[in-house]
Amino acid sequence: MNRIVTCLVVAVIFSCAAGLIRAQGSGKVTPATLPAAKQPKVIGLLFYADWCGSCKTLDPKLQAVKKEFVDQPILFTRLDLTDDATKHQAALFAGLTGLDAIYAEHAGKTGFMLLIDAKDRKILGKLVKTQSEDELKAEIKKALGS
């Protein structure tokens, strides 16, 4: 029985190691393989909550618009402010990424995306539910051009 368990553990370890080696050589983008030229210029930070009506209007528009910026230097991410547990995680994420001042200023508010300069963490723009998809695209392009 112990031999079977040992063999299974060894097989799992080798399988995981082989997967990592394949991922590194497959051309997949991982943080380790991301060239400096591909670092984000802009961070699109969505202040989101499951219960937020504005989020439910804005999110589908953002999902459609984001597809046009796949090859652009913009990182789309969100802070989930649905409940105390997700707020805690959002605060930790903001601190880890140097967005804690922006989080503190806007925490508790939801239903918008801030476009933030990735280097100096200055706010370049704000996307809201009342904007059309074309207006959202234009605002993102403007931020990328900054």
MDAnalysis code that builds the backbone (N, CA, C; Angstrom):
import MDAnalysis as mda
import numpy as np

u = mda.Universe.empty(438, n_residues=146, atom_resindex=np.repeat(np.arange(146), 3), trajectory=True)
u.add_TopologyAttr("name", ["N", "CA", "C"] * 146)
u.add_TopologyAttr("resid", np.arange(1, 147))
u.add_TopologyAttr("resname", ["MET", "ASN", "ARG", "ILE", "VAL", "THR", "CYS", "LEU", "VAL", "VAL", "ALA", "VAL", "ILE", "PHE", "SER", "CYS", "ALA", "ALA", "GLY", "LEU", "ILE", "ARG", "ALA", "GLN", "GLY", "SER", "GLY", "LYS", "VAL", "THR", "PRO", "ALA", "THR", "LEU", "PRO", "ALA", "ALA", "LYS", "GLN", "PRO", "LYS", "VAL", "ILE", "GLY", "LEU", "LEU", "PHE", "TYR", "ALA", "ASP", "TRP", "CYS", "GLY", "SER", "CYS", "LYS", "THR", "LEU", "ASP", "PRO", "LYS", "LEU", "GLN", "ALA", "VAL", "LYS", "LYS", "GLU", "PHE", "VAL", "ASP", "GLN", "PRO", "ILE", "LEU", "PHE", "THR", "ARG", "LEU", "ASP", "LEU", "THR", "ASP", "ASP", "ALA", "THR", "LYS", "HIS", "GLN", "ALA", "ALA", "LEU", "PHE", "ALA", "GLY", "LEU", "THR", "GLY", "LEU", "ASP", "ALA", "ILE", "TYR", "ALA", "GLU", "HIS", "ALA", "GLY", "LYS", "THR", "GLY", "PHE", "MET", "LEU", "LEU", "ILE", "ASP", "ALA", "LYS", "ASP", "ARG", "LYS", "ILE", "LEU", "GLY", "LYS", "LEU", "VAL", "LYS", "THR", "GLN", "SER", "GLU", "ASP", "GLU", "LEU", "LYS", "ALA", "GLU", "ILE", "LYS", "LYS", "ALA", "LEU", "GLY", "SER"])
u.atoms.positions = np.array([
    [0.825, -1.192, 0.000],
    [0.000, 0.000, 0.000],
    [0.867, 1.252, 0.000],
    [1.907, 1.269, 0.858],
    [2.799, 2.425, 0.916],
    [3.505, 2.636, -0.414],
    [3.865, 1.539, -1.097],
    [4.524, 1.652, -2.403],
    [3.607, 2.307, -3.425],
    [2.340, 1.956, -3.394],
    [1.381, 2.527, -4.340],
    [1.247, 4.025, -4.100],
    [1.112, 4.430, -2.851],
    [0.995, 5.849, -2.515],
    [2.266, 6.590, -2.939],
    [3.423, 6.013, -2.656],
    [4.689, 6.633, -3.032],
    [4.779, 6.787, -4.541],
    [4.398, 5.779, -5.279],
    [4.429, 5.846, -6.742],
    [3.477, 6.923, -7.259],
    [2.301, 7.020, -6.676],
    [1.347, 8.047, -7.085],
    [1.886, 9.447, -6.815],
    [2.494, 9.640, -5.660],
    [3.055, 10.953, -5.318],
    [4.169, 11.324, -6.291],
    [5.060, 10.386, -6.574],
    [6.149, 10.640, -7.515],
    [5.586, 10.943, -8.906],
    [4.577, 10.221, -9.331],
    [3.968, 10.456, -10.643],
    [3.351, 11.851, -10.722],
    [2.684, 12.271, -9.668],
    [2.076, 13.601, -9.636],
    [3.159, 14.678, -9.701],
    [4.235, 14.498, -8.956],
    [5.322, 15.483, -8.963],
    [5.929, 15.591, -10.351],
    [6.226, 14.462, -10.995],
    [6.802, 14.496, -12.340],
    [5.834, 15.097, -13.351],
    [4.565, 14.801, -13.185],
    [3.557, 15.356, -14.083],
    [3.502, 16.878, -13.961],
    [3.522, 17.386, -12.736],
    [3.503, 18.839, -12.508],
    [4.758, 19.491, -13.070],
    [5.914, 18.868, -12.834],
    [7.174, 19.417, -13.344],
    [7.171, 19.447, -14.868],
    [6.684, 18.394, -15.484],
    [6.620, 18.351, -16.948],
    [5.687, 19.431, -17.479],
    [4.579, 19.667, -16.798],
    [3.649, 20.723, -17.201],
    [4.285, 22.091, -17.125],
    [5.065, 22.328, -16.085],
    [5.747, 23.618, -15.955],
    [6.770, 23.804, -17.062],
    [7.512, 22.776, -17.368],
    [8.513, 22.861, -18.441],
    [7.837, 23.121, -19.772],
    [6.720, 22.424, -20.043],
    [5.992, 22.647, -21.291],
    [5.464, 24.079, -21.360],
    [4.938, 24.595, -20.257],
    [4.394, 25.958, -20.238],
    [5.484, 26.980, -20.512],
    [6.687, 26.757, -19.967],
    [7.770, 27.706, -20.174],
    [8.237, 27.704, -21.624],
    [8.200, 26.574, -22.272],
    [8.678, 26.486, -23.643],
    [7.589, 26.613, -24.688],
    [6.365, 26.838, -24.281],
    [5.255, 26.825, -25.223],
    [4.909, 28.185, -25.788],
    [5.576, 29.233, -25.326],
    [5.241, 30.565, -25.789],
    [4.098, 31.199, -25.020],
    [3.597, 30.518, -23.992],
    [2.533, 31.084, -23.170],
    [3.083, 32.251, -22.364],
    [2.256, 33.243, -22.145],
    [2.675, 34.396, -21.360],
    [2.506, 34.096, -19.886],
    [3.600, 34.157, -19.166],
    [3.608, 34.038, -17.718],
    [4.391, 35.241, -17.199],
    [4.277, 35.594, -15.931],
    [5.051, 36.738, -15.435],
    [6.544, 36.612, -15.709],
    [7.057, 35.387, -15.642],
    [8.488, 35.194, -15.872],
    [8.878, 35.394, -17.337],
    [7.942, 35.156, -18.257],
    [8.269, 35.276, -19.677],
    [7.825, 36.602, -20.275],
    [7.238, 37.476, -19.480],
    [6.729, 38.745, -19.974],
    [7.887, 39.709, -20.183],
    [8.159, 40.092, -21.433],
    [9.262, 41.018, -21.679],
    [8.932, 42.410, -21.153],
    [9.977, 43.166, -20.864],
    [9.788, 44.519, -20.318],
    [8.928, 45.369, -21.244],
    [9.057, 45.163, -22.552],
    [8.284, 45.947, -23.517],
    [6.794, 45.658, -23.412],
    [6.419, 44.557, -22.805],
    [5.016, 44.172, -22.679],
    [4.434, 44.520, -21.314],
    [5.186, 45.216, -20.504],
    [4.653, 45.631, -19.211],
    [3.506, 46.599, -19.457],
    [2.477, 46.566, -18.612],
    [1.336, 47.458, -18.840],
    [1.712, 48.922, -18.679],
    [1.130, 49.735, -19.545],
    [1.281, 51.182, -19.470],
    [0.122, 51.761, -18.648],
    [-1.026, 51.097, -18.759],
    [-2.249, 51.543, -18.092],
    [-2.858, 50.363, -17.336],
    [-3.414, 50.669, -16.171],
    [-4.164, 49.678, -15.397],
    [-5.629, 50.103, -15.431],
    [-6.498, 49.215, -15.888],
    [-7.942, 49.448, -15.833],
    [-8.468, 48.773, -14.587],
    [-8.772, 49.542, -13.552],
    [-9.152, 49.000, -12.249],
    [-10.642, 49.199, -12.014],
    [-11.383, 48.090, -12.071],
    [-12.832, 48.119, -11.897],
    [-13.181, 47.989, -10.418],
    [-13.974, 48.919, -9.920],
    [-14.504, 48.857, -8.562],
    [-15.868, 48.187, -8.688],
    [-15.950, 46.937, -8.231],
    [-17.065, 46.050, -8.552],
    [-17.677, 45.440, -7.295],
    [-18.973, 45.156, -7.364],
    [-19.659, 44.359, -6.336],
    [-20.814, 43.615, -7.012],
    [-21.084, 42.416, -6.548],
    [-22.159, 41.602, -7.120],
    [-23.518, 42.290, -7.028],
    [-23.731, 43.061, -5.974],
    [-25.023, 43.693, -5.734],
    [-25.170, 45.040, -6.447],
    [-24.136, 45.489, -7.133],
    [-24.092, 46.832, -7.727],
    [-24.814, 46.886, -9.079],
    [-25.878, 47.666, -9.152],
    [-26.621, 47.818, -10.400],
    [-25.802, 48.456, -11.505],
    [-25.004, 49.456, -11.165],
    [-24.150, 50.102, -12.168],
    [-23.129, 49.118, -12.725],
    [-22.628, 48.231, -11.867],
    [-21.664, 47.211, -12.306],
    [-22.303, 46.273, -13.328],
    [-23.557, 45.931, -13.088],
    [-24.272, 45.019, -13.986],
    [-24.511, 45.650, -15.348],
    [-24.542, 46.974, -15.412],
    [-24.685, 47.679, -16.687],
    [-23.333, 47.864, -17.354],
    [-22.321, 48.238, -16.575],
    [-21.001, 48.534, -17.123],
    [-20.238, 47.281, -17.529],
    [-20.312, 46.227, -16.747],
    [-19.484, 45.041, -16.978],
    [-19.648, 44.433, -18.375],
    [-20.855, 44.222, -18.888],
    [-20.968, 43.657, -20.243],
    [-20.335, 44.566, -21.320],
    [-20.455, 45.866, -21.131],
    [-19.823, 46.796, -22.072],
    [-18.309, 46.655, -22.022],
    [-17.778, 46.560, -20.808],
    [-16.332, 46.409, -20.664],
    [-15.844, 45.096, -21.264],
    [-16.612, 44.024, -21.068],
    [-16.228, 42.733, -21.629],
    [-16.127, 42.814, -23.149],
    [-17.047, 43.520, -23.783],
    [-17.018, 43.681, -25.241],
    [-15.847, 44.557, -25.673],
    [-15.617, 45.627, -24.950],
    [-14.568, 46.583, -25.309],
    [-13.171, 45.997, -25.092],
    [-12.983, 45.246, -24.024],
    [-11.661, 44.701, -23.689],
    [-11.096, 43.827, -24.805],
    [-11.952, 43.189, -25.575],
    [-11.496, 42.315, -26.657],
    [-10.682, 43.075, -27.700],
    [-10.936, 44.362, -27.837],
    [-10.218, 45.168, -28.828],
    [-8.847, 45.626, -28.339],
    [-8.529, 45.373, -27.067],
    [-7.274, 45.834, -26.503],
    [-6.369, 44.683, -26.059],
    [-6.585, 43.502, -26.629],
    [-5.832, 42.311, -26.241],
    [-4.328, 42.509, -26.427],
    [-3.920, 43.152, -27.503],
    [-2.495, 43.331, -27.791],
    [-1.950, 44.675, -27.321],
    [-2.716, 45.377, -26.520],
    [-2.298, 46.693, -26.039],
    [-1.727, 46.586, -24.620],
    [-0.887, 47.541, -24.219],
    [-0.267, 47.482, -22.890],
    [-1.201, 47.982, -21.778],
    [-2.333, 47.305, -21.635],
    [-3.282, 47.646, -20.575],
    [-3.641, 46.383, -19.803],
    [-3.617, 46.494, -18.493],
    [-3.989, 45.401, -17.605],
    [-5.361, 45.709, -17.029],
    [-6.335, 44.862, -17.334],
    [-7.674, 45.013, -16.779],
    [-7.780, 44.126, -15.542],
    [-8.190, 44.706, -14.441],
    [-8.369, 43.948, -13.211],
    [-9.514, 44.578, -12.409],
    [-9.907, 43.922, -11.340],
    [-11.030, 44.440, -10.553],
    [-10.779, 44.281, -9.069],
    [-11.382, 45.182, -8.331],
    [-11.443, 45.074, -6.882],
    [-12.878, 44.700, -6.547],
    [-13.059, 43.530, -5.962],
    [-14.384, 43.044, -5.611],
    [-14.737, 43.553, -4.215],
    [-15.761, 44.388, -4.145],
    [-16.183, 44.991, -2.885],
    [-17.552, 44.469, -2.445],
    [-17.854, 43.228, -2.813],
    [-19.156, 42.633, -2.545],
    [-19.445, 42.480, -1.055],
    [-18.483, 42.005, -0.288],
    [-18.700, 41.763, 1.141],
    [-17.396, 42.000, 1.897],
    [-17.418, 41.786, 3.204],
    [-16.236, 42.064, 4.023],
    [-15.025, 41.233, 3.604],
    [-15.246, 39.978, 3.264],
    [-14.124, 39.107, 2.876],
    [-13.486, 39.595, 1.584],
    [-14.306, 39.936, 0.589],
    [-13.732, 40.392, -0.689],
    [-13.144, 41.796, -0.552],
    [-13.716, 42.626, 0.319],
    [-13.133, 43.957, 0.577],
    [-11.745, 43.815, 1.187],
    [-11.602, 42.867, 2.103],
    [-10.298, 42.621, 2.723],
    [-9.282, 42.196, 1.660],
    [-9.685, 41.283, 0.796],
    [-8.796, 40.838, -0.279],
    [-8.456, 41.996, -1.219],
    [-9.437, 42.834, -1.527],
    [-9.205, 43.994, -2.388],
    [-8.195, 44.947, -1.758],
    [-8.313, 45.176, -0.459],
    [-7.369, 46.056, 0.232],
    [-5.958, 45.480, 0.194],
    [-5.832, 44.172, 0.390],
    [-4.520, 43.526, 0.314],
    [-3.929, 43.643, -1.089],
    [-4.755, 43.413, -2.101],
    [-4.305, 43.516, -3.490],
    [-3.864, 44.939, -3.809],
    [-4.648, 45.917, -3.373],
    [-4.309, 47.320, -3.624],
    [-2.976, 47.670, -2.965],
    [-2.762, 47.220, -1.748],
    [-1.498, 47.478, -1.076],
    [-0.327, 46.822, -1.773],
    [-0.522, 45.603, -2.209],
    [0.532, 44.850, -2.888],
    [0.934, 45.505, -4.204],
    [-0.015, 46.098, -4.897],
    [0.238, 46.660, -6.226],
    [0.501, 48.165, -6.206],
    [0.581, 48.754, -5.032],
    [0.848, 50.189, -4.959],
    [-0.360, 51.045, -5.288],
    [-1.535, 50.460, -5.207],
    [-2.775, 51.188, -5.493],
    [-3.558, 51.506, -4.225],
    [-2.888, 51.437, -3.089],
    [-3.583, 51.610, -1.818],
    [-4.164, 53.007, -1.638],
    [-3.491, 54.040, -2.118],
    [-4.034, 55.404, -1.983],
    [-5.303, 55.558, -2.823],
    [-5.281, 55.005, -4.016],
    [-6.459, 55.063, -4.888],
    [-7.591, 54.246, -4.276],
    [-7.260, 53.083, -3.733],
    [-8.267, 52.247, -3.077],
    [-8.888, 52.997, -1.896],
    [-8.061, 53.608, -1.080],
    [-8.564, 54.322, 0.096],
    [-9.480, 55.474, -0.314],
    [-9.115, 56.149, -1.392],
    [-9.916, 57.284, -1.850],
    [-11.270, 56.849, -2.403],
    [-11.315, 55.679, -3.044],
    [-12.528, 55.250, -3.750],
    [-13.222, 54.035, -3.143],
    [-12.655, 53.435, -2.112],
    [-13.240, 52.223, -1.533],
    [-14.648, 52.499, -1.018],
    [-15.489, 51.537, -1.210],
    [-16.875, 51.693, -0.809],
    [-17.749, 52.142, -1.966],
    [-17.130, 52.728, -2.973],
    [-17.861, 53.138, -4.174],
    [-17.667, 52.048, -5.216],
    [-18.695, 51.789, -6.012],
    [-18.607, 50.753, -7.032],
    [-19.261, 51.235, -8.323],
    [-19.063, 50.451, -9.380],
    [-19.749, 50.734, -10.635],
    [-18.964, 51.613, -11.582],
    [-17.636, 51.593, -11.477],
    [-16.805, 52.392, -12.380],
    [-15.434, 51.744, -12.511],
    [-14.731, 52.117, -13.567],
    [-13.365, 51.667, -13.778],
    [-12.478, 52.896, -13.877],
    [-11.386, 52.876, -13.131],
    [-10.391, 53.929, -13.235],
    [-9.291, 53.465, -14.177],
    [-8.837, 54.354, -15.036],
    [-7.687, 54.099, -15.892],
    [-6.500, 54.789, -15.224],
    [-5.498, 54.001, -14.852],
    [-4.407, 54.470, -14.007],
    [-3.084, 54.282, -14.728],
    [-2.231, 55.305, -14.686],
    [-0.886, 55.191, -15.241],
    [-0.135, 54.154, -14.410],
    [0.397, 53.132, -15.069],
    [1.030, 52.024, -14.359],
    [2.320, 52.432, -13.653],
    [2.989, 53.472, -14.141],
    [4.251, 53.876, -13.517],
    [4.056, 54.789, -12.319],
    [3.302, 55.862, -12.485],
    [3.194, 56.836, -11.393],
    [1.878, 56.752, -10.626],
    [1.010, 55.835, -11.029],
    [-0.265, 55.571, -10.340],
    [-1.207, 56.778, -10.336],
    [-1.093, 57.640, -11.351],
    [-2.018, 58.770, -11.481],
    [-3.239, 58.323, -12.277],
    [-4.394, 58.847, -11.912],
    [-5.636, 58.515, -12.610],
    [-5.685, 59.271, -13.930],
    [-5.857, 58.515, -15.019],
    [-5.901, 59.088, -16.366],
    [-7.329, 59.267, -16.869],
    [-8.249, 58.500, -16.329],
    [-9.627, 58.572, -16.791],
    [-10.531, 57.698, -15.952],
    [-11.835, 57.841, -16.215],
    [-12.838, 57.074, -15.473],
    [-13.904, 56.602, -16.458],
    [-14.227, 55.308, -16.393],
    [-15.256, 54.718, -17.237],
    [-16.486, 54.445, -16.372],
    [-17.652, 54.832, -16.885],
    [-18.896, 54.662, -16.133],
    [-19.983, 54.055, -17.014],
    [-21.058, 53.627, -16.390],
    [-22.128, 52.900, -17.077],
    [-22.837, 53.721, -18.143],
    [-22.848, 55.036, -18.018],
    [-23.583, 55.871, -18.974],
    [-22.844, 56.052, -20.298],
    [-21.573, 55.646, -20.345],
    [-20.811, 55.768, -21.583],
    [-21.145, 54.616, -22.524],
    [-21.162, 54.932, -23.817],
    [-21.367, 53.890, -24.830],
    [-20.066, 53.104, -24.999],
    [-20.138, 51.981, -25.675],
    [-18.930, 51.197, -25.936],
    [-17.908, 52.029, -26.705],
    [-18.362, 52.830, -27.668],
    [-17.451, 53.686, -28.435],
    [-16.779, 54.715, -27.528],
    [-17.527, 55.272, -26.592],
    [-16.950, 56.243, -25.662],
    [-15.946, 55.572, -24.716],
    [-16.239, 54.345, -24.299],
    [-15.308, 53.601, -23.450],
    [-14.010, 53.342, -24.205],
    [-14.124, 52.909, -25.455],
    [-12.936, 52.660, -26.285],
    [-12.112, 53.924, -26.440],
    [-12.771, 55.029, -26.717],
    [-12.067, 56.301, -26.918],
    [-11.314, 56.718, -25.646],
    [-11.935, 56.512, -24.508],
    [-11.290, 56.874, -23.228],
    [-10.062, 56.001, -22.969],
    [-10.186, 54.716, -23.289],
    [-9.038, 53.802, -23.103],
    [-7.920, 54.190, -24.069],
    [-8.257, 54.461, -25.328],
    [-7.230, 54.870, -26.304],
    [-6.540, 56.154, -25.876],
    [-7.301, 57.069, -25.330],
    [-6.739, 58.339, -24.830],
    [-5.741, 58.056, -23.700],
    [-6.109, 57.171, -22.777],
    [-5.217, 56.834, -21.668],
    [-3.956, 56.134, -22.172],
    [-4.086, 55.274, -23.156],
    [-2.922, 54.584, -23.717],
    [-2.005, 55.546, -24.452],
    [-2.556, 56.614, -24.967],
    [-1.765, 57.616, -25.683],
    [-1.049, 58.586, -24.767],
    [-1.394, 58.577, -23.495],
    [-0.804, 59.525, -22.532],
    [0.657, 59.216, -22.290],
])
